[in-house]
Amino acid sequence: MSYTNVPPISLPGNVIPTITDDQANLIPATVNEDQTQMPWFENVMSALADESQTNLVNMNISWSAYFASLQLYVPKPPAIIALLPLFRDGAHSAAMVNHGMHIIKQITVSCNPEQIPVLTVDSAIVYNSQKEFSGNGQSCMEEKQYFILMGGLHIEMAMLKVIGDWLDGSGWTYLITSADVTSEGRADGLQKGSHTSRGQWAHQITAAALFVLLHRSYDEYQKITPEDEQRQFDEWCIEMASEHPQFDYWFRVWQLEVLFLQFLRSQRQQNFLPYVESLGRIIPWMFALDHYHYARWMTVHVRDLLALEVNSPTTHAEFLKGHFVTQKTSHKFSALAHDQVHEQLNAW
């Protein structure tokens, strides 16, 4: 097959994989990430309680610095990254999708004959087209011979928009502007999910602030409630959410922010099982806030990830080693989604 010659082709039609009986119970049993985020929140509270501010230098207050300090350093060689010659055809066209999959198959077989190709796509619409070709009956393209990975950066961007939709009309932009977190113009962009790095930072601050306010409220509850009548923190949150709509709303904001941080952390630390779990927990939010492309195709993608251990044990084993993301440097807590690395190559 010629590299530059893109033969015409038509899409085979909608082919949506179904979950079989042997795949129904493949959901991974992982640690509750809501609890593993707690040490950082408590670290922030300790920093706020330190009036002298003498220990702030050694406290790693920022989210990334804190979890980087906890991550065990295992030296890994940086990934080898290359940019192939560009095509004139649009990436979304059926012909280019089919041609690209065959080219990647040939390159993978040439470099590593024992590996099945892993193709990362940047959006749910392109993922749709790729899945249609992988399910159209071509033996070299079926899911046991070809794995399609939905781009983590674009999932992150979609989730930023989901959070923005949930926060719409809440006064969040006014709050972060009044607190000098950002300017008024940038606050509107952050709510619309226009800035990924600034969005990460803003939502880390939001999650930490909500946690502090939540625990201050719980402390007040403990002061006015007899000890034998006090509820545990989790029970108190559930009770308050059922009785007070505003508490319920902001508690759900905090839960959504924590889920977003779980998704980011699973990529930065190359932790595959929490990554799959976080994707599964994101899907209901996609449905609820009408992000229908990601709601539809992330469901299929999670199904593929859960079935990967059965369909391709070697690929699953590599993903467990952290190779579902790219380690560009030797720094801790710095792995990036494949599509983000590709975006950086394009920028160069």
C-alpha positions in Angstrom: 0.0 0.0 0.0 1.3 3.4 -1.0 1.8 5.9 1.9 0.6 8.9 0.0 -2.2 7.3 -2.1 -5.4 7.4 -0.1 -8.0 5.1 -1.9 -11.7 6.1 -1.7 -13.9 4.1 0.6 -17.3 4.4 2.3 -18.2 3.9 5.9 -19.7 0.4 6.5 -22.5 1.8 8.7 -23.0 2.0 12.5 -21.4 -1.0 14.2 -21.7 -0.7 18.0 -20.1 -3.5 20.0 -22.1 -5.3 22.6 -21.0 -6.6 26.0 -21.1 -10.4 26.0 -21.6 -12.6 29.1 -17.9 -13.2 29.6 -17.3 -9.4 29.7 -20.1 -8.5 32.0 -18.1 -8.8 35.3 -14.8 -7.2 34.2 -15.2 -4.0 36.2 -11.9 -3.6 38.1 -11.9 -3.5 41.9 -9.8 -0.4 42.7 -9.3 1.8 45.7 -11.9 4.5 46.2 -10.1 7.5 44.7 -12.3 9.9 46.6 -10.4 8.8 49.7 -6.9 8.8 48.2 -7.4 12.5 47.3 -8.1 13.3 51.0 -4.4 13.6 52.2 -3.9 16.6 49.8 -7.1 18.3 51.0 -6.0 17.8 54.6 -2.5 19.2 53.6 -4.1 22.3 52.3 -6.2 22.7 55.5 -3.0 22.3 57.6 -1.3 25.1 55.5 -4.3 27.4 56.1 -4.1 26.6 59.8 -0.4 27.5 60.0 -0.7 31.2 60.9 3.1 31.6 61.1 3.5 30.2 57.6 6.9 28.9 58.6 6.4 25.4 57.2 4.8 26.3 53.8 8.0 25.8 51.8 8.1 22.1 52.7 4.4 21.4 52.6 3.9 20.9 48.8 0.6 22.8 48.8 -0.1 22.5 45.1 -1.9 19.4 43.9 0.8 18.3 41.4 3.7 18.9 43.8 2.0 17.0 46.6 1.3 13.9 44.6 4.7 14.0 42.9 6.4 14.0 46.3 4.4 10.8 47.2 5.2 9.0 44.0 8.0 6.5 44.1 10.7 7.3 41.6 11.3 4.5 39.1 13.6 5.6 36.4 12.2 5.0 32.9 13.6 6.0 29.6 11.7 8.7 27.8 9.5 7.5 25.0 10.7 7.7 21.4 8.4 10.1 19.6 8.2 10.8 15.9 5.9 12.7 13.6 5.1 11.0 10.3 4.7 13.0 7.1 1.4 14.8 6.9 -1.5 14.0 4.6 -3.5 16.4 2.5 -6.7 14.6 3.2 -8.9 15.5 6.2 -8.4 13.3 9.2 -12.2 12.9 9.6 -12.8 11.5 6.1 -13.7 7.9 5.8 -10.9 7.3 3.3 -8.3 8.8 5.5 -9.5 6.9 8.6 -9.3 3.6 6.7 -5.9 4.4 5.1 -4.4 5.6 8.4 -5.4 2.4 10.1 -3.7 0.3 7.5 -0.5 2.5 7.5 -0.3 2.2 11.3 -0.8 -1.5 11.0 2.1 -1.8 8.6 4.4 0.3 10.7 3.6 -1.6 13.8 4.2 -5.0 12.2 7.5 -3.7 10.7 8.8 -2.4 14.1 7.3 -5.0 16.5 5.6 -8.0 14.8 4.3 -9.4 18.0 2.3 -6.2 19.0 -1.2 -5.4 17.9 -1.5 -1.7 16.8 -2.8 0.8 19.3 -4.3 3.9 17.7 -5.1 7.0 19.7 -7.8 9.3 18.3 -8.5 12.8 19.4 -12.2 13.2 19.4 -15.4 11.1 19.9 -16.4 11.7 16.3 -13.2 10.3 14.9 -13.4 7.4 17.4 -16.8 6.7 16.0 -15.4 6.3 12.5 -12.5 4.2 13.6 -14.8 1.8 15.5 -17.0 1.4 12.5 -14.0 0.3 10.4 -12.7 -2.0 13.2 -16.1 -3.7 13.3 -16.8 -4.1 9.5 -15.5 -7.6 9.2 -11.9 -7.0 8.1 -9.9 -9.6 10.0 -6.9 -7.3 10.3 -9.0 -4.5 11.8 -11.2 -6.4 14.3 -10.9 -5.5 17.9 -8.7 -8.5 18.9 -6.2 -7.4 16.2 -6.4 -3.6 16.6 -7.1 -1.4 19.6 -8.4 2.1 19.4 -7.7 4.4 22.4 -9.8 7.5 22.9 -7.5 10.5 23.5 -7.1 11.5 27.2 -6.5 15.2 26.5 -9.8 15.5 24.6 -11.6 13.6 27.3 -10.2 16.1 29.7 -11.3 19.0 27.6 -14.8 17.5 27.4 -14.9 17.1 31.1 -13.9 20.7 31.6 -17.0 21.6 29.6 -19.1 19.3 31.6 -18.0 21.0 34.8 -18.6 24.3 33.2 -22.1 23.3 32.3 -22.8 22.2 35.8 -21.4 25.4 37.3 -23.4 27.6 34.8 -25.4 30.2 36.7 -23.9 29.2 40.1 -21.8 32.4 40.5 -18.6 30.4 40.2 -17.0 32.9 37.8 -17.8 35.8 40.2 -16.3 33.8 43.1 -12.9 33.0 41.4 -12.7 36.6 40.1 -13.4 38.1 43.5 -10.8 35.8 45.0 -8.2 37.0 42.5 -7.8 33.5 41.1 -8.2 34.9 37.6 -9.5 37.8 35.6 -13.1 38.2 34.6 -12.5 37.5 31.0 -10.5 34.4 31.7 -13.1 33.2 34.2 -15.7 33.0 31.4 -13.2 31.0 29.3 -12.5 28.6 32.1 -16.2 27.9 32.6 -16.5 27.1 28.9 -13.5 24.8 29.1 -11.3 26.9 26.8 -8.1 26.6 28.8 -6.9 23.2 29.9 -3.9 24.1 32.1 -5.6 27.1 33.6 -8.8 25.0 34.0 -6.9 22.3 36.0 -5.5 24.9 38.3 -8.8 26.7 38.8 -10.6 23.4 39.6 -7.9 22.3 42.0 -8.4 25.6 43.9 -12.2 25.1 43.8 -12.1 21.6 45.1 -9.7 22.6 47.9 -11.9 25.6 48.9 -15.1 23.5 48.9 -13.4 20.8 51.1 -12.3 23.5 53.6 -15.8 25.0 53.7 -17.3 21.5 54.0 -15.1 20.6 57.0 -15.6 24.0 58.7 -19.4 23.4 58.5 -18.9 19.9 60.0 -16.8 21.3 62.8 -19.7 23.7 63.6 -22.1 20.8 63.6 -20.0 18.9 66.0 -19.8 21.9 68.4 -23.6 22.3 68.7 -24.6 18.6 68.6 -24.3 16.3 71.6 -21.5 13.8 71.2 -23.8 10.8 71.4 -26.0 12.2 68.6 -23.2 13.1 66.2 -23.0 11.4 62.8 -19.9 10.4 60.9 -18.8 12.9 58.3 -20.0 10.8 55.3 -23.4 10.3 57.0 -23.7 13.9 57.8 -23.0 14.9 54.2 -25.7 12.6 52.9 -28.2 13.9 55.5 -27.4 17.5 54.7 -27.6 16.9 50.9 -31.1 15.4 51.3 -32.4 18.3 53.4 -30.7 21.3 51.7 -30.7 21.7 47.9 -27.9 24.2 47.9 -25.7 21.9 50.0 -26.6 19.1 47.6 -25.6 21.2 44.6 -22.2 22.3 45.9 -21.4 18.9 47.4 -22.0 17.5 43.9 -19.7 20.2 42.5 -17.0 19.0 44.9 -17.5 15.4 43.9 -17.3 16.3 40.2 -14.1 18.2 40.9 -12.6 15.3 42.7 -13.5 13.0 39.9 -11.7 15.3 37.5 -8.6 15.3 39.6 -8.8 11.5 39.8 -8.8 11.3 36.0 -5.8 13.6 35.8 -3.9 11.8 38.5 -4.4 8.4 36.9 -2.7 9.7 33.7 0.1 11.6 35.4 1.0 8.5 37.5 0.4 6.0 34.7 -2.1 4.1 36.8 -4.4 2.2 34.4 -7.1 0.7 36.7 -8.1 4.1 38.3 -8.0 5.5 34.8 -10.7 3.0 33.6 -12.7 3.5 36.8 -12.7 7.3 36.4 -13.9 7.0 32.8 -16.8 4.8 33.9 -17.7 7.4 36.6 -17.5 10.3 34.1 -20.0 8.7 31.6 -23.2 9.5 33.7 -22.2 13.2 33.8 -21.8 13.2 30.0 -25.4 11.8 29.7 -26.8 14.1 32.3 -25.4 17.3 30.7 -26.1 16.2 27.1 -22.6 15.7 25.7 -24.0 13.0 23.6 -21.0 12.2 21.4 -18.8 11.4 24.5 -21.7 9.8 26.3 -22.3 7.4 23.5 -18.7 6.5 22.5 -17.0 6.7 25.9 -19.5 3.9 26.9 -18.1 1.8 24.0 -14.5 2.8 24.9 -14.9 1.7 28.6 -16.4 -1.6 27.4 -13.3 -2.1 25.2 -10.9 -1.3 28.1 -12.7 -3.7 30.4 -12.6 -6.4 27.7 -9.0 -5.8 26.9 -7.7 -8.4 29.3 -9.7 -11.0 27.4 -9.3 -9.7 23.8 -5.6 -8.8 24.0 -3.8 -9.9 27.2 -0.4 -8.5 26.0 -1.8 -5.1 25.4 -3.6 -5.1 28.7 -0.3 -6.0 30.5 1.4 -3.1 28.8 -1.3 -0.7 29.8 -1.0 -1.9 33.4 2.7 -0.9 33.1 1.6 2.6 32.3 2.0 2.5 28.5 -1.6 3.8 27.9 0.1 7.3 28.3 3.4 8.7 27.2 6.4 9.5 29.5 8.2 12.2 27.7 10.7 13.0 30.5 12.2 11.3 33.5 10.3 13.6 35.9 7.7 12.2 38.3 4.0 12.8 37.9 4.5 14.0 34.3 3.1 11.4 32.0 0.8 12.8 29.3 -2.0 11.4 27.1 -0.9 10.3 23.6 -3.1 12.9 21.9 -1.6 15.7 24.1 1.9 14.7 23.0 0.7 14.7 19.4 -0.7 18.2 19.9 2.7 19.3 21.2 4.5 17.9 18.2 2.1 19.8 15.9 2.9 23.0 17.8 6.6 22.6 17.2 
